[in-house]
């Protein structure tokens, strides 16, 4: 079931995804989904989703010339400011700084 939920995240990270969506793909409750992610991955499903989105964004920043706001939208973030803050928390650099360093 954990594998199903992870595959759902990989396939749908560009779309709006809620905990309920992740859990329902494996036909389990939200609390069961939380429990499985905590037990085996030591994180929550939503945090796992955000981290995956950030990894994909980092790849796009290094491989394309797309704008930061376009990459934010492409990786499932509606709010570019939130995207930039989250990216900086994870990588220690803003998306623009990250791109420059490459």
N, C-alpha and C positions, 0 to 999 in steps of 0.2 A: 504493500500500500504506500509506503514511503516513496518507493521508486516511481509509482504512478503519479504521485503529487509532484515530485521533482520534474518528471517529464512534462507535466502540465505547465509548470512554471517556465521551463525552457521553450515550450511551444507558444506560450501566451504572454510572455513578459512585456511585449510591446503594447499590450492592451490593458485597460483597467482590470485589475485582478484583486478580488477580496478574499479574505480567509475562507469565507463560505464557498467560493468557487474552487479553491484548492482542495478543501475537504470533500466537497461533493463529487469531484472527479474520481475519488477513491471510495465513494459511497460510505463515508464515515462522518462522525460529528466534528464540529469545530474543535471541541476539547480533545477528542482523540487525535486529531491532526496535530494540535499543539503538543500533546504528549509524545507522539512519535518523533517529531522534529527535535524536541528537547532531549529525549532519551538518546537518539542516535546521532544527531548533528549538533547538539548543544546550542541551538538557536531556535527562533520562531519561524513559521512559514513566511510571514511577511518580511522579516529581516533577511531571510534567505533570498526572497524575491528581490529585495532592494539591492542586496550585495551582488546578485547575478546581473541585475540591470546596470550596476556600476561597472562590472567587469566588461560587459558588452559596450558600454559607453567609452571606456578607456581604449578598447580596441578600435572603435570608430574614430576617436580623437587622434589616434596614431596612424590610422590607415586612410582617412579621408580628409577633405578640406571643408566638410560640412560645418555650418555654424554651430555654436554651442547650443543654441535654442533648438535647432533642427535635430541635433543628436539627443537632446533631452526628450523631445517629442517622440523620436524614433525608438527610444528605449523605455517608453511608458510613463514619462513624467509630463504632466500638464503644466507644471509651474517651474519655470527655468530657475528662479531664485532658490527654490527648494532643492532642485537638482544640483545647483552649484554648491550650496551649503553642505549637502549630503556627500557630494564628491570630495569636497575639501576635508570633511571629517574623516573619510576613509583613506584618502591618499595624501593628505597633508598639503595639497596644492589645489588651486582652483583649476577648472578644466582648461582654461587658457594657459595658465602656468605649466600645467602638465604637458600640453601640446608643445609649448616652447622648449621645454626641457628635452623633448625627443628630437 
